Amino acid sequence: MRLLTPLLALILSAGTVLAQKVDTPPPTKPPLIESDIGLLPEGTDHLDLILLIGQSNMKGRGFMPAEPLNDPRFIMMHLRNDQWYHARHPLHLTGHPETFKGHDNAGVGPGLAFAQTIAAESPAARIGLLPCAKGGSPISLWSKNGNLYAEAIRRARLALKRGPRGKTRLRAVLWLQGEADSKVAKLPTYADSLNDLVDRLRKDLKSPDLPFIACTIGEMNKDTAEVNRAEMNKLLLDLPNQRKHTACVDARDLTGHIGDSVHFNTQSQEEIGRRYAAKLLELESQARD
């Protein structure tokens, strides 16, 4: 296995982040900048697609930076029109691409920090982000007959079809979900549902070794008789023992939130993104060895 670069060594050394204690503001500085998914910017030679699925913490509620990212190496598929734009926060924008009218509370999630970290290690890759998360969604909506699962598969297939022929691949799936299923009554079936999700994604997207990376949920709120977040995290962390080519980011030390003890703040989200990247690079290194 190859040694981690100094960049990745720094990724793995983060500590606790303080609470942000602000509400997510509306997105600013429209419009989105259109991009052609079929073309590769100078310096890149292929397109790596990343599927972002889960619930509100994958969608992101972190406070947004003053200046949006504008880099043609990073693109995103808009949630409402399936068109491609330069990636920027919020990735899960529901508003009109020119005016942002109709936006909701989406903010900073882990996707962009993940993409930027991967690009530092894979400079020839253009990275296309496929935001498909939905706030509050239980894993049942990501089941075989779940509407969120069907939409994620549709968008992934469409992106694979539109990308540069012979130079486009689905590189990974990132999953951040569990709050909606952390009730004690739901926990016994969660592991089987998660394993089934991994299996179906690989089958339906015709990628048997597709890397799937989960992340623990926040434990800022104390467990009760009805809710056991700590047990949910044990199930998530056990995923690599259940399915090959999977991993789970351990974010239990990240306690920074937006003031509600549920949604990670910007600093925590960006660290989660970097940790997702480190896990993917580790999985790919293991596959080569």
C-alpha positions, 0 to 999 in steps of 0.5 A: 500500500502506498504511503499517505502524502503530507496532505492526507496526514494532515487530514487525519489529524483534525480535532474538535470544532466549536459550534457555529451557532448561526442559521443557514443563510440563503444562497447569494451571488447568482447565477450559477455558471453553466458548464458542458459536462461533455468537455474536459477543461485544460489539464484534465483527461477524464471525468470522475462522478461522485454520488452524494446521497443521504439526508440533511447533513449530506445536503448540508446546512453549514454557513456558506463562504462569502465568495462561491467557488468558480473552478471548471474542474468541479461541476455539479448537476442541478437538482431541478433541471439536470443541467451542469454548472460550476460546483459551488455551495449549496450543492443541493440548490433547489432554487432557479439557477439564474435567480436562486428563487425557490431555494430552501435551507441548503448550505455547506455540506461535505461534497466540495471539500471532498472534491477539492481534496481528491483533485489535489491527489488526482489533478488530471480528474474533472470531478462531477458531483451528483447531489441527491440527498433529502433532508429527513429521509429514512433509509426506506426511501433509499430502498428498492422501491424508494423514490429517492433511490430511483432518482439517484439511479436516474441521475447517475445514469444520465451523467454517465451517458452525457460525460465524455465517451470513454473518459467518464466513470462513477468513482464513488458513492458518499452516504451520510444518513442515520438520524431518521433511523436512530430510533431504537425500534428501527435499529434492528433492521438498519444494517440489512437495509444498508447492505442491501443499498450497497448491493443494489447500487453496484448492480443497478449501476453495473459497477460491482466494486463501486466504493461506498463510503458512509459517515457516522452521525452526530452525537451532540444530543444525548441518547434517550430511551427512544433514540440511540445515536451511539448504536447507529454509529456502531452499525455504520462503522461496522459496514466495512466488515459487511461489504468489501470496498466500503468504508466509514468516516468516523466523525464522532469527534466533530461536535461543531454544529449550527446551533441545533445539536444536529446539523454539522457546521461548515468547519465540521462539514469540510473536515468530513469531506476531507475524511471522505476523500482520505477513505476513498484514496485508502480504498483505491490504494488497497484495491491496487495492492 
